[in-house]
Amino acid sequence: MLEICPMTLKEANAYVEQYHRHHKPVVGHKFSIGCSDGEKIVGVAIVGRPVSRHLDDGWTLEVNRLCTDGTRNACSMLYAAAWRAARAMGYKRLVTYILDSESGTSLKASGWKCVGQAGGLRWTEKRRPEVDLYPAQMKNRWEKEAN
């Protein structure tokens, strides 16, 4: 049986470093949570301020990283727990982005809504890194909002 557990950013980032397919650890967060099978951590979610300055309104958070070892239902459990924690802290909206090639099944299962494509293939202008930090493909933004 899976259960949610608290995580420090250091612990969550170590998990991301080991298991995430295409992203590196994050610099900061508002909170991190883990998912355990009773013996070991099978997934983590790192939640922080939105990367997009247009969404950083003080009422919105973003799931910046969600990573599992493939354990069934761990992703949807983490997305649902992240939303409950954000709501308990007073936030009104939680967003996340997935690659266009990903199905979003875990997000659908935990009641999130796809609001369409967001962002471009690559960073632009001054903030663009010399080397792409993630796969160059379109992303889809998913949201969970307070009713």
N, C-alpha and C positions, 0 to 999 in steps of 0.2 A: 504494500500500500504506500502510495506517495504522500509526502507531507511537506509543507512549506516550512522553511527555517530562515532565520536571520543570517545575513552575510555582511562582512566588511567589504569595502571597495577593493582592498588588497586581495582578499580571498576570491572575490568574483572575477577580478582581472586576471588572476592566476588561472582560473578555469577557462576564461575566454582565450588566453594565450595558448592554452593546450588544445582546446577543442573547436574554436570558431573557424569556419571554412575560409572567410575572406576579410575579417576585420581584426584589428588589434585592440588591446585594452584601451579604456577611456581615461581621461585625466581627472575628471570629477564626477560627482553624482549627487542626487538628493537622497537616494536610498538604493540598496541592493537586496535581493532576496534569492534564496536558493530553494531547490527542490531535492529532497532526499528520498531514497527508497528504503530508509531505515538503517542502511549500512554505509552508504556513500552518497556524495552529492552527484546527482544525475543532470542537473541543469541550473542555470543562473539567469537572472534578469537584472540589468543595471538601468536605473531610471534617473534621468536628470532633466535639466532645462532643455527646451527645444533647440536644435542646431540652427534652424531657420529663425532669424531675428524677427520675421514677420509673425511668427507664432508665439514668440516669447512675451506674452501679455501678463504674466504673473498668475494666471489661472490654468495654464497648460503645462504639462510635463511630457517628456518623450521617453519611450523605451529605447535607449540608445544601443543596448546590446541585449540579445536573448540568445542563449546558447545551451544546447543539451548534448548528451552523448547518444541521442536517438531513442531514449526510453519512451515508450508509448505514453501519451497523454501529458508528458512533462511540459511541453511548450504551452498547451492550452491552460494548464494549471498555473503556470507562471504568468501568462498574460492576464488571467482572471485575478490572481493575487495582486499583481501590480496595480490593476485598476482599483481594487478594494482599498489598498494602502493609499493610493493617490487621493481617492475620495475621502478617506478618513482624515487626511491632512488638509482637506478643504479645496482641492483642485477640482475643476469643472470638466477638464478634457485631458485625455491621454492619447498621444499619437505614436505611431511607429511607421517605419518604412521597410518594405521587403523588395527584393529584386523582382523584376517583371517575370522572370522565369520560375519564381516560387508560387505555389498554389494558394497560400493563405488559409489552408484548412484549419490550423490551430487557432487562428484569429476568428474565423467564422464560428468555430466550436465554442469560443468564449464570448461570443456576442458582439464582436467588433464589426465595423462597417467600412468597406473600401470606398474611399472618396475619389479615387481615380489616380491617374499618373501624376507624379510630382517630381520636381527636380529634373536636371538634365543628365546627359551621359557623363559629363565631367564637370569639375569645378571650373569657374571662369574668372577672369579678371585678376586682381592683385592677390587674392587668397589662394589661387590655384597652386597646388604643390607641383614640384618638378616631375614627380612620378605619381601616377594614379595610386591612391591608397585603397581602392576597392574596385570591383569589376565595373567596367565601363558599359553599363546597360541601364535602361530606364528602371525607375522604382515606382512602386505603388504605395500611396499613403493610406493607412488604416487609422480609424479613430474610434474612441469610446467616449461618449459624452454623458453628463448627468442629465437626467430627464427633467 
